[in-house]
Amino acid sequence: MSLQFAYWAPNVSGGLVISKIPQKTGWSFEDNKRYAQIAEKLGFDYVLIQTRFLASYGAENQLEAAALASALAASTEKLNLITAVLPGLWHPGVMAKIISTIDHISNGRAAINIVSGWFKGEFNAYGEPWLDHDERYRRSEEFIEVLRGLWTEEEFTYRGDFYRINQAPLKPKPVKTPKIFQGGNSKAAKEMAGRVSDVYFMNGGSLEDIKKQIDEVKALREANGKGQIEFGVNGFVIVRDTEEEAKQVLRDIVEQADHEAVLGFKDSVKHAGQSTNEKEGMWANSSYEDLIQYNDGFKTGLIGTAEQVADRIIELKKIGVNIVLTGFLHYDKDLQAFGEKVIPLVREKEAKLELQNA
């Protein structure tokens, strides 16, 4: 199967790095509409629309994900739209209806990303209880079960610890059942993926770290008697004419990091891994530099010439990655450059790889 490409929608102000370096990236609807139309023209498969209700790392303005997905659904023709959702701030029955509506607007291109939550301040600000780490994932699993039930059954009843559904209909059903994505590096996250999710998103990491996570989730999937699951990995992309130019851009980003905002983000996420029983999870092993790109995107190594980045992406494919989730410094030019220079190279290398393995 060919690799698929996704990109982070910059629907939150400040771009995708916590740095004072000038960024040619807009966050408005018009900006995101333009990026989406460029992306689908150049071969991207997905856009991931992030969810944020409160500034956590200098991102003062945030467009709500589902509302933006709906608008982009009417502005595009092929791009699949992944709406990120925070259980606890949304009810799954309401969100099932919203995603089904987006699926009709887009003619079957809606998907959802379940974000169990790491930012306590958001929940406090909106008057919602902040659950312990593993309880947040247990709630997310129930959230997914409710989504699936409402999307597939004529009337759905559910009795969980977090949600109650009483012979509820949902009409119209989605055009096709939306894919359910999730993230998280902890044991609880992997176990949830092994039971209920369609795609497991990983923060950036080395090939060894990514392969380890893939193997763990596959084993859990098999033990639960479930079908196939896809794997996506985050990677911040810096493509320039030479490797040194690309590396200099990275150095510039790091040197101009917003120190106070990075430390604030670090303080917000420090319990994400340490609050688990096994002391392992998202950001548990992230350095200061890693946190400047807030999903560890530098770690994946998509920094260099177009050829080098394409080669690295093929290595990701070889270890089992299905979807590469990209982020950029200058969306006004880097998104298009990736589509024009890197995606065609990846397709050429995939074809050669297929011949070698035939």
Steps between C-alpha positions, in 0.01 A plus 500: 500500500628845411600734777246766583581860583328726750575849624416694814253777432643820650161594646678623814699823486876495545584221258630155590816596688529683832749748363524871432643431156287675233254252348313542173198305625146624539232359730183658357229313313614650170856387568387148591271482199792593274731243661238226470444567132875501433546179700233297323625616160852380583411157636442536874241257633404656835493822695501471880316792659631546853282569801582777744280709727763691697841644418759258634824597326435849369225388261259780582239433231342167414240406240276216620581177320157362406372836376812545287476142369145571387610813315795321339272213401304744285821653361677181388428193289742221596677584826398291804420717803607380846326690780688485831268471800546517878271259689386681812443823310269326252224241538553203264138500382523864397836443333369191316232724348748774409745260333216330312394842371857580388509161328189594300637843410826339382341190341680251725823681592451551875721346769557567870806513725432425867728711721479373858642827632820625659418866576336520842445874462248449221282275710524728803415807293190339353384352829560135414663251741862405435535121514810294573699393195366148455146611578520750213580212265221288645260786432638531145438131438137539606478810278611289202256221584215751501611648167510158334167395648316809385659486154415135438184405695142612432449575869784488748501443875815522710578470869852606586674667793513832316215495247137386478313467172134399502362353176641795310469522122743684276375597156636542251778250554840597358552440129765253613613426854768760586847381598588543865851625575661529842834601646700434815818312586400353838400143579137612537511665155649191335246273666217722379640487146517123529127487567309778325690737268560491124820705494764548771680836479847525654707800597826540311782265587793295380443202271570271796245671725233508231554133411472403867163673532370345178600151616337551840169620360493227234551238770216648707280509194566133431446402863159672492400324180453827315572576137770715345598838640688775320788703643574868457804693619557871547793666326596866469629555147782734401595451134763727349742483207782368720513305824694780668234756409230279651701442817565873531125565493463253787778675693329834441170366631667367813714809560192723479279274712247678720666387822216595733236335277707181461542474877127561544422224253751273673331563833157425348603168347746371759232289666388343171755222535592523865137464614478150352585194708786408268631862487490490122293704258498796265782744575639284785837492321485831313786748530461877501586506128244227425224699670556801274307297242218394727451148363870407492509556125875569480573147625365335185782641290314650204762772467730529198472499121188369329688180418615448858152561639347259245756235596413545867130464425568173318681376812187585698294297256732201538438485876123512460398866487192557280443875540758779530355800684691810396545847644687796353661830598370706207169353385479767229783329311617183680173307468498546124873427471453169684215403267695594187844366596470230766177312432595418135841376617335278761270354233800421279684334787188304600474363146867390507449342842198308372703365207778390735252317721307340213 
